Amino acid sequence: MALLDLAAAPGPARWRTDPAQYWRAIDQAVSERDGPVTVVELSALRANIADLRTRAAAGVRGESGPAPAAAPIRLASKSIRVRGVIDAALAVPGFAGVLAYDVAEAHWLAADRPDRPGIADVLLGYPSADREAIARLLGDEVAAARVSLLVDSPAHLDLIDAAAPPADRPPVRVAIDLDASWRHRLLGHIGVRRSPVHSVGDAVALAETILARPGFRLVGAMSYEAQVAGVGNRAPGAPLRNLLISQIQHRSMRELRERRGATVAALRGLAELEFVNAGGTGSVEATAADPAVTDIAAGSGLFGGHLFDTYRHFRPAPAAAFGLSVVRKPAADLAACHGGGWIASGPPAADRLPKPVWPFGLEYLPREAAGEVQTPLRGPAAAGLAVGDRVWFRHAKSGELAEHANTVLLVDDGVVVGELPTYRGEGRCFL
Ligand SMILES: Cc1ncc(COP(=O)(O)O)c(C=O)c1O
């Protein structure tokens, strides 16, 4: 299939102006396909892609005078997991490079194939202890020159050396993971638990270790402010919590901007950094406002998983969805679909369940929720559903959806215009 054009004008925002029409059009477009069926709606995807660029530009808009160009967006592949969509998004102006989630995946993305060139700039967003995959990557000079591995301790350097001794490999491109969490006197640790490299001194010490060891090139830094990028500040029915979260996010970004700026300046005094990656879908404008950052990570904002409905400053279009077929009627006012699960990772709670979105007015039975093989639903629309009808759901996250399907159908203006394999459909199961 030719490369998708994701830079084209998105068309009318039916998901907002006429959601019934939006879902009905998707439903009708794939009515000949048996479920489960996974769909990406191209108007919505294009609108999401354009919105990420607009938000990045809004972040750098100065008080006066012309704004500098916004940093490009680096695609967080874990939140997409469809190679054709990654390749097509990289062709859109303002998008460059991938933030991969596994070393074997990073290698696969960067490697050339006769029918598909490799991606030239792949940053692994997490350290790896997969010696075999590291050795395979470093045995492939073309891919090794395109992939940067992430480290936060000398133990990661030791592991790379154990996988491929410095004398037998090309220099390894490494980036330092700078902890972006906020350490508050009273609130404690705000953010995720990942890198121990928190202070300027921590970063300088690790950089000096890297520079002193043979076989490594320090090429960049990464710093993911999860407490801003991944926490909604407009959750329904929780105004006080939302206010508190917004305040914390604002204060934490202020602290981070100073610390990250000083850390990056110190690192730049030691090595020529090619990039400083930061942020995520929820923080695009705040991260873009940090002058130390050279590219902004985002992935979930493309497909728009429903967890991203809970942010005040943006609202992604529901570009990805899956349809399950009704296979039986346990009672006149119930409908049971074939298929279940599709539950998102993270702290187990109701917000991790897929959201039934079409027909309107369907809900889970509390004792069964999203089932395993079967998902019973109730609610005003359930009585009208017959065997063979379809129910549409949105996944809470974005890339995890692709782990349940071999392909995604591309729907544009109510018509199926293509079909792309997911990572799973290409036989790729990384994590
Ligand atoms: C290292 C890192 N960067 C960026 C992101 C942001 O990804 P997304 O835009 O999909 O929320 C994540 C998400 O967890 C991440 O782990």
The ligand as an SDF file (V2000), in Angstrom:
LIG
                    3D

 16 16  0  0  0  0  0  0  0  0999 V2000
    9.6770    7.7700   28.1020 C   0  0  0  0  0  0  0  0  0  0  0  0
    8.3380    8.2480   27.6450 C   0  0  0  0  0  0  0  0  0  0  0  0
    8.2620    9.3410   26.8860 N   0  0  0  0  0  0  0  0  0  0  0  0
    7.0780    9.7880   26.4280 C   0  0  0  0  0  0  0  0  0  0  0  0
    5.9010    9.1440   26.7300 C   0  0  0  0  0  0  0  0  0  0  0  0
    4.6220    9.7410   26.2120 C   0  0  0  0  0  0  0  0  0  0  0  0
    3.9000    8.9170   25.4010 O   0  0  0  0  0  0  0  0  0  0  0  0
    2.3970    9.2830   25.0190 P   0  0  0  0  0  0  0  0  0  0  0  0
    2.4360   10.4880   24.1770 O   0  0  0  0  0  0  0  0  0  0  0  0
    1.9280    8.0990   24.2970 O   0  0  0  0  0  0  0  0  0  0  0  0
    1.6460    9.5270   26.2730 O   0  0  0  0  0  0  0  0  0  0  0  0
    5.9290    8.0160   27.5430 C   0  0  0  0  0  0  0  0  0  0  0  0
    4.6740    7.3440   27.9100 C   0  0  0  0  0  0  0  0  0  0  0  0
    4.5560    6.5780   28.8040 O   0  0  0  0  0  0  0  0  0  0  0  0
    7.1830    7.5440   28.0090 C   0  0  0  0  0  0  0  0  0  0  0  0
    7.2810    6.4490   28.7900 O   0  0  0  0  0  0  0  0  0  0  0  0
  1  2  1  0
  2  3  1  0
  2 15  2  0
  3  4  2  0
  4  5  1  0
  5  6  1  0
  5 12  2  0
  6  7  1  0
  7  8  1  0
  8  9  2  0
  8 10  1  0
  8 11  1  0
 12 13  1  0
 12 15  1  0
 13 14  2  0
 15 16  1  0
M  END
$$$$
